[in-house]
Amino acid sequence: MRVRVIANRGGGAFIRDDKLEEKLDAALEAAGIEAEVRLVDGDEIADAFAEAATAKGLDAVVAAGGDGTVSCAAGHLAGTKRPLGLLPLGTLNHLARDADIPADLDAAAAVIAAGHNRPIDVAEVNGRAFVNNSGVGLYPDMVRFREAEQGRGRSKRLAMLSASLRALRSFKRRRLWISAPGVETPIRTPLLFVGNNRYRASLFALARREALDAGELSLHAVRARSRVHLFWAGLRGLIGRLDQQRDFITLYADRATISSDRPRLVISADGESITMETPLEYRIRPRALRLIVPAPEPQ
């Protein structure tokens, strides 16, 4: 099996482990994979995946990194028949978790070597692909605050905790308008999540998805009217007591337009903060990406 592995040399995993490149090579070789490993700078990741998507002689492209790296890879491989393999090196690794891809490097390499793949959905906002979720409101603020905290040397988890508290202090509700098939409604919310397929409702951390190929977006707008309401909703979320009808406005659709009275909004997409012009046009691309996953258990 011939693959090209693309990893961000400036990513946190490489900073934390100066022997990670050697471990990557060893895991791939042990799995019997003929791999070309490319470590690239963050601003070169997109070009690297674009070139790999059409390079000749490859059986698959492998993203070695976190959700941002995987999202970039999906944007370039979606719509092609070239499979994407994952070596989860991030903090959360949402897609790998939901696809049952092991976090252990050797075990993930063995999954790639087996070559079993299946089509999954990819979502887009204004043409920018994401594989997990996008957010408007508090969550993009949390992402920006987290990036600032990490720039001061904090770990990602500590930075996210600090960013969550800071975002809660700056609570405000956004005036938005949602247009989807059969739905036209104004909302005022501090936080709007748009998921690639359905998530079981949580709050600041979305739970696992029920499917990766159901062909729909899931929109969850938090109903909280104040930081106190949001705080108590967060506590209910920690103990699994969130109520879908009481705590969220929920909508499922294959496309949705989010309008605002602002010409631009800061949003998140797979954990990265982006400024986009409004309206925000979300859509699902059913079964657009072939993802290498563990083979199903025999019945």
Secondary structure, 3 states (H helix, E strand, C coil): CEEEEEEECCCHHHHHCCCHHHHHHHHHHHCCCEEEEEEECHHHHHHHHHHHHHCCCCCEEEEEECHHHHHHHHHHHCCCCCCEEEEECCCCCHHHHHCCCCCCHHHHHHHHHHCCEEEEEEEEECCEEECCEEEEEHHHHHHHHHHHHHHCCCCHHHHHHHHHHHHHHCCCCEEEEEEECCEEEEEEECEEEEEECCECCCCCCCCCECCCCCCCEEEEEECCCCHHHHHHHHHHHHCCCCCHHHHEEEEEECEEEEEECCCEEEEEECCEEEEEECCEEEEEEEEEEEEECCCCCCC
